[in-house]
Amino acid sequence: MSSQSVVQLSSEQAFALELLRSGENVFLTGGAGSGKSFLIRHYMREIDSDEMPVLASTGAAAVLLGGRTFHSFFGLGIMEGGSDATFARASKDKKLMGRLRKVEGIIIDEISMIPGQALMIAEALAQRARESNLPWGGMRLVCVGDFAQLPPVTQQGPRDWCFLNSVWEQSGFRNVLLSHNQRVQENLFLDVLSDVRNGLVSSRVREFLMEHLQTHDEDHPGTRLFPRKNQSEDFNLKKLGEIAEEEVVYDSIYFGSERHIEILTKSSPVPPKICLKLGCRVMFLQNDPQRRWVNGTRGLVSDMTEDKIIVRKDNGREVQVEKVSFALQDADGNVMASVIQFPLTLAYATTIHKSQGATLDDLWCDLSRLWEPGHAYVALSRLRDSKGLHLIGWNPRSIIVDPKVLNFYQQLTGSRTDLLTSPAQ
């Protein structure tokens, strides 16, 4: 590992990296801004992605990661007919069985969004393919995510958290909790985020949120976070329409079969076309390999040509942006469809869900009518500094955590034998 890489890792991240290298089954968790994604990207540079592929919980995440979805890798489809029918169907797939025999293990990103039933079927398939009764048939498992942020997609009934399934305990995870927030340095804000993460509407949370209540200033440059997609799209188009410049349209260029392009269009971070104007506010949608920007970096468009856009970032530096390729892979890692487009979107507004992973300096948000566990926490934890928080409204009922998640983390942190933390902590 280079000296530059060592400098970038905190003591607890370095400790977690050693655990990832150990060959054990690992559950890497921690609150927003604790560096989970950064650490996994660091670890992925050391391993062979054919032997240890990264699986995303959703199609959109897979396209951004340059990986495959958990459901496609294990041949689960939409799990039509329930667990038994899905297992029976998938276990007859020779290609799938061969794939599960070949890999050393898998990394599952955003594990919180994988339902317990899907995890259970996947483990049974791995045992069948590898002809072994060991957990996952001896295949290695690294799970990354925070159950306090994104819940699993559950059609009906109670949320099917995967940690409630017996497979979770049988997997024998070495649990590592990243406790240090790399994004926020402010003690009061850290305490407030901790309370909100745990669903506590404490006196300090109330006072903090009340202090940040303001009448909505639509001309303020901060990003708006909305709970629903149509709200963010409408606000973006409204703000673009207020700029007295010519609109330039960049069409996304697609490659692949019609069927796969249709799937990619639904899960791609970029829309079929991007409409921009000189002076409009934009946000980057991915981490730049050259580190000129990260997911969530914002700025103003200062120049545009057919094949490049100049963006003046909010810190003043101008960067040249070229088009990049976002790809949809099949279960074996083959590119089935790709789209070429600038990694930009209008930055006046986005959804709370889409802001996941982004870091913002300024945001406007209405926390009055949220319904998802973790929604309020995801929104507030995007910020580096509480000075950038502008609340249009809030309601104690919007600060929700699933009691089962709370219990899971209390058990995790309460059992010293189960939780590994850095000796420096």
C-alpha positions in Angstrom: 0.0 0.0 0.0 1.4 3.4 -0.9 2.3 6.0 1.8 -0.3 8.3 0.2 -3.0 5.7 0.9 -1.9 5.2 4.5 -2.3 9.0 5.2 -5.8 8.9 3.9 -7.0 6.2 6.3 -8.0 7.0 9.9 -6.9 4.6 12.6 -10.3 2.9 12.7 -10.4 2.6 8.9 -6.9 1.1 8.8 -8.0 -1.4 11.5 -11.1 -2.2 9.4 -9.0 -2.7 6.3 -6.8 -5.3 8.1 -10.0 -7.1 9.0 -11.2 -7.0 5.3 -7.8 -8.5 4.3 -8.2 -11.3 6.9 -10.4 -13.5 4.8 -13.2 -13.6 7.4 -16.9 -12.8 6.7 -17.2 -9.1 7.6 -20.1 -6.7 8.2 -18.8 -3.2 7.8 -21.2 -0.6 9.2 -21.3 2.9 10.7 -23.3 6.1 10.4 -23.4 8.5 7.4 -20.0 10.1 6.7 -18.0 7.4 8.5 -16.1 6.4 5.3 -17.6 3.0 4.5 -17.7 3.6 0.8 -14.2 5.1 0.7 -12.8 2.1 2.6 -14.5 -0.4 0.3 -13.2 1.4 -2.8 -9.7 1.3 -1.2 -10.0 -2.5 -0.5 -11.4 -3.2 -4.0 -8.2 -1.8 -5.5 -6.3 -4.7 -3.9 -8.5 -7.6 -5.0 -9.6 -9.3 -8.2 -13.1 -8.3 -9.0 -13.7 -11.6 -10.8 -12.9 -13.5 -7.7 -14.7 -11.1 -5.3 -17.3 -9.2 -7.3 -19.2 -6.2 -5.8 -23.0 -6.6 -5.8 -25.3 -3.7 -5.5 -28.8 -3.8 -3.9 -30.4 -1.8 -6.7 -30.0 -1.4 -10.4 -29.2 2.3 -10.0 -26.4 1.6 -7.5 -25.0 -1.2 -9.7 -24.7 1.3 -12.6 -22.9 3.8 -10.5 -20.6 1.1 -8.9 -19.9 -0.5 -12.3 -21.1 -3.7 -10.8 -24.0 -6.2 -10.8 -27.1 -6.4 -8.7 -27.4 -9.0 -5.9 -30.6 -10.3 -7.5 -29.2 -10.8 -10.9 -26.0 -12.4 -9.6 -28.0 -15.0 -7.7 -30.6 -15.5 -10.4 -33.4 -14.4 -8.1 -35.4 -12.3 -10.6 -38.4 -10.8 -8.9 -38.7 -13.9 -6.6 -42.0 -14.8 -8.3 -43.9 -17.6 -6.5 -42.0 -17.1 -3.2 -38.8 -18.6 -1.7 -39.2 -22.3 -2.7 -40.2 -21.6 -6.3 -37.3 -19.1 -6.7 -34.8 -21.5 -5.3 -36.1 -24.4 -7.4 -35.9 -22.2 -10.6 -32.4 -20.8 -9.9 -30.9 -24.1 -8.7 -31.5 -25.6 -12.2 -29.5 -22.8 -13.8 -26.2 -24.4 -14.7 -24.5 -21.1 -15.5 -25.5 -19.7 -12.1 -24.2 -22.8 -10.3 -20.9 -22.5 -12.2 -20.7 -18.8 -11.3 -21.2 -19.5 -7.6 -18.6 -22.2 -7.6 -16.0 -20.0 -9.3 -16.0 -17.0 -7.0 -14.0 -16.8 -3.8 -16.6 -14.5 -2.3 -18.8 -11.4 -2.8 -19.1 -7.9 -1.5 -22.7 -6.7 -1.0 -23.0 -2.9 -1.0 -26.0 -1.2 0.8 -26.9 -4.5 2.5 -29.7 -2.8 4.4 -31.8 -2.8 1.2 -31.5 -6.6 0.6 -34.6 -8.4 2.1 -33.9 -11.3 4.5 -35.8 -13.7 2.2 -33.5 -12.9 -0.7 -30.4 -13.4 1.5 -31.7 -16.7 2.7 -32.3 -18.0 -0.9 -28.9 -16.8 -2.0 -27.2 -18.7 0.8 -29.1 -21.9 0.0 -28.1 -21.5 -3.7 -24.4 -21.0 -2.7 -24.5 -24.2 -0.6 -26.1 -26.1 -3.4 -23.6 -24.9 -6.0 -20.6 -25.6 -3.9 -22.0 -28.9 -2.5 -21.2 -27.8 1.1 -23.3 -27.2 4.2 -20.9 -24.6 5.5 -22.4 -21.0 5.6 -22.6 -19.8 2.0 -21.0 -23.1 1.0 -17.7 -21.7 2.2 -17.9 -18.6 0.0 -16.7 -15.4 1.7 -19.1 -12.6 2.4 -18.4 -8.9 3.0 -21.5 -6.8 3.7 -21.4 -3.0 3.8 -24.1 -0.6 4.9 -26.1 1.1 7.6 -29.5 -0.3 8.6 -30.4 3.1 10.1 -30.4 4.8 6.6 -32.1 2.7 3.9 -34.8 0.1 4.5 -35.3 -3.0 2.3 -38.0 -2.9 -0.3 -40.8 -4.8 1.2 -44.1 -5.2 -0.7 -46.3 -5.9 2.3 -46.2 -6.8 5.9 -43.3 -5.9 8.3 -40.0 -4.9 6.9 -37.9 -7.9 6.0 -34.6 -6.8 7.5 -31.9 -9.3 6.6 -30.3 -9.2 10.1 -33.5 -10.8 11.4 -33.1 -13.8 9.2 -31.3 -16.9 10.7 -28.8 -16.7 7.8 -27.4 -13.5 9.2 -26.3 -15.1 12.4 -25.1 -18.3 10.7 -22.8 -16.2 8.5 -20.5 -15.6 11.4 -19.7 -12.0 10.6 -16.9 -10.1 12.2 -18.6 -6.9 12.8 -16.7 -3.6 12.5 -18.4 -0.3 13.3 -16.8 2.9 12.0 -17.7 5.4 14.6 -15.8 8.6 13.5 -17.7 10.9 11.2 -15.2 12.0 8.6 -17.6 14.6 7.2 -18.7 16.6 10.3 -16.4 18.2 12.8 -19.0 20.1 14.9 -19.8 18.4 18.2 -23.4 19.6 18.7 -24.3 18.7 15.1 -22.7 15.2 15.6 -24.8 14.8 18.8 -28.0 15.8 17.0 -27.2 13.4 14.1 -26.7 10.6 16.6 -30.1 11.3 18.2 -31.9 11.5 14.9 -30.2 8.3 13.8 -31.6 6.6 16.9 -35.1 8.2 16.4 -34.7 10.4 19.5 -36.5 13.8 19.4 -34.4 15.1 22.3 -34.4 18.6 23.6 -31.2 19.3 21.7 -32.7 18.0 18.5 -35.8 20.2 19.0 -33.7 23.3 19.8 -31.3 22.6 16.9 -34.1 22.1 14.3 -36.1 25.1 15.5 -33.0 27.3 15.2 -32.6 26.3 11.5 -36.3 27.0 10.6 -36.6 29.6 7.8 -39.0 30.9 5.2 -38.0 29.3 1.9 -35.8 31.6 -0.2 -36.1 30.2 -3.7 -33.2 32.3 -4.9 -30.7 30.8 -2.4 -28.2 28.5 -4.2 -28.4 25.6 -1.7 -29.7 22.2 -2.9 -33.3 21.3 -2.1 -33.9 17.8 -0.9 -37.5 16.5 -1.5 -39.0 13.2 -0.5 -40.6 12.7 -3.9 -39.0 12.6 -7.4 -41.6 14.8 -9.1 -41.1 17.6 -6.6 -37.3 17.7 -7.3 -37.8 17.6 -11.1 -40.4 20.4 -11.1 -38.2 22.6 -9.0 -35.1 22.0 -11.2 -37.1 22.9 -14.4 -38.6 26.0 -12.7 -35.2 27.3 -11.7 -33.7 26.6 -15.2 -36.5 28.4 -16.8 -35.6 31.6 -14.8 -32.2 31.9 -16.5 -32.3 34.1 -19.6 -29.9 32.1 -21.6 -30.3 29.6 -24.5 -31.1 26.1 -23.4 -28.6 23.4 -24.6 -29.8 19.8 -24.8 -27.4 16.9 -24.5 -29.0 13.6 -25.6 -27.7 10.5 -23.8 -26.2 8.0 -26.3 -27.2 4.4 -25.7 -25.6 1.1 -26.8 -27.0 -2.4 -26.4 -30.2 -4.3 -27.1 -33.5 -2.6 -26.9 -34.5 -4.6 -23.8 -31.3 -3.9 -21.9 -31.4 -0.2 -22.9 -34.9 0.0 -21.4 -33.6 -1.5 -18.1 -30.6 0.8 -18.1 -32.8 3.9 -18.8 -34.7 3.1 -15.6 -31.6 2.6 -13.4 -29.1 5.0 -14.9 -28.1 8.1 -12.8 -28.4 10.2 -16.0 -31.7 10.8 -17.8 -32.3 10.3 -21.6 -31.4 14.0 -22.0 -29.8 16.8 -19.9 -31.0 20.4 -20.4 -28.5 23.1 -19.3 -27.9 26.8 -19.7 -24.9 29.0 -19.1 -24.9 29.9 -15.4 -27.1 27.1 -14.3 -26.2 25.1 -11.1 -25.1 21.5 -11.6 -24.1 18.7 -9.3 -21.7 15.8 -10.1 -23.1 12.3 -10.1 -20.0 10.3 -9.5 -16.5 10.3 -7.9 -13.9 11.4 -10.4 -11.0 9.0 -10.7 -8.7 12.1 -10.9 -10.3 13.4 -7.8 -11.4 16.7 -9.3 -14.9 16.2 -7.9 -16.9 13.8 -5.8 -20.5 12.7 -5.9 -22.4 15.8 -4.7 -19.8 18.5 -5.7 -21.7 21.5 -7.1 -20.9 24.4 -9.3 -22.0 26.7 -12.1 -21.8 26.0 -15.8 -19.4 28.6 -17.3 -18.9 27.2 -20.8 -20.4 24.5 -23.0 -19.4 22.8 -26.3 -20.7 19.6 -27.9 -18.1 17.4 -26.2 -17.1 19.2 -23.0 -18.6 21.4 -20.3 -16.6 23.8 -18.0 -17.9 23.9 -14.5 -16.8 26.4 -11.9 -17.0 24.5 -8.6 -18.3 26.3 -5.6 -14.8 26.6 -4.2 -13.9 28.7 -7.3 -11.8 26.2 -9.3 -12.9 25.5 -12.9 -12.8 21.9 -14.2 -13.4 20.5 -17.6 -15.9 17.7 -17.7 -16.1 15.1 -20.5 -18.7 12.5 -21.1 -18.4 9.2 -19.3 -19.9 5.8 -19.8 -22.4 4.2 -17.3 -22.9 0.5 -17.9 -25.4 -2.2 -17.1 -23.8 -5.6 -16.5 -25.4 -9.0 -16.6 -24.9 -11.6 -13.9 -21.6 -12.7 -15.3 -20.2 -9.1 -15.5 -20.6 -8.7 -19.2 -21.8 -5.2 -20.3 -25.3 -5.6 -21.8 -26.0 -1.9 -22.3 -24.2 1.4 -21.7 -25.0 5.1 -21.9 -22.6 8.0 -22.6 -23.4 11.3 -21.0 -21.9 14.0 -18.8 -21.9 13.0 -15.1 -24.0 16.1 -14.3 -27.5 16.9 -13.2 -29.3 20.2 -12.3 -28.4 20.9 -8.7 -31.3 23.0 -7.5 -33.1 19.9 -6.1 -32.8 16.2 -5.7 -34.6 13.5 -3.7 -33.5 12.5 -0.2 -33.0 8.9 -1.5 -30.8 10.1 -4.5 -28.7 12.3 -2.2 -27.4 9.1 -0.4 -23.6 9.2 -0.6 -23.4 12.9 -1.5 -21.8 15.6 0.6 -23.4 19.0 0.5 -22.4 22.4 1.9 -25.9 23.9 1.8 -29.3 22.3 1.7 -33.0 23.3 2.0 -35.3 20.6 3.3 -38.8 20.1 4.6 -38.9 17.4 7.2 -42.7 17.8 7.9 -44.1 14.8 6.1 -41.6 12.0 5.9 -42.7 8.4 6.1 -39.6 6.2 5.7 -37.3 5.1 8.6 -34.0 6.9 8.2 -35.3 9.5 5.8 -34.7 12.5 8.1 -31.3 11.1 9.1 -30.1 10.7 5.5 -31.2 14.3 4.7 -29.5 15.9 7.6 -26.3 13.8 7.4 -25.5 15.1 3.9 -24.1 18.3 5.4 -20.5 19.0 6.4 -21.6 21.9 8.6 -24.8 22.8 10.3 -24.5 26.4 9.1 -25.6 25.0 5.7 -28.9 23.7 7.0 -32.1 25.6 6.0 -35.3 23.9 7.3 -38.6 24.9 5.7 -40.4 22.8 8.2 -40.1 19.8 10.5 -42.3 17.4 12.5 -41.3 15.0 15.3 -43.2 12.3 13.5 -40.8 12.5 10.6 -37.9 11.4 12.7 -38.4 7.6 12.5 -36.2 4.6 13.2 -37.4 1.0 13.1 -37.3 -0.4 16.7 -35.8 -3.6 15.3 -32.8 -1.6 13.8 -32.3 0.2 17.1 -32.3 -3.1 18.9 -29.9 -4.6 16.4 -27.3 -1.8 16.9 -27.8 -1.8 20.7 -27.0 -5.5 20.7 -24.0 -5.0 18.4 -22.4 -2.3 20.5 -23.4 -3.9 23.7 -21.5 -7.1 23.0 -17.8 -6.4 23.1 -17.0 -10.0 21.9 -19.2 -9.4 18.8 -18.0 -5.9 17.8 -14.5 -5.1 16.6 -13.4 -1.6 17.1 -10.0 0.0 16.6 -7.7 -0.2 19.6 -7.3 3.5 19.3 -11.0 4.1 19.9 
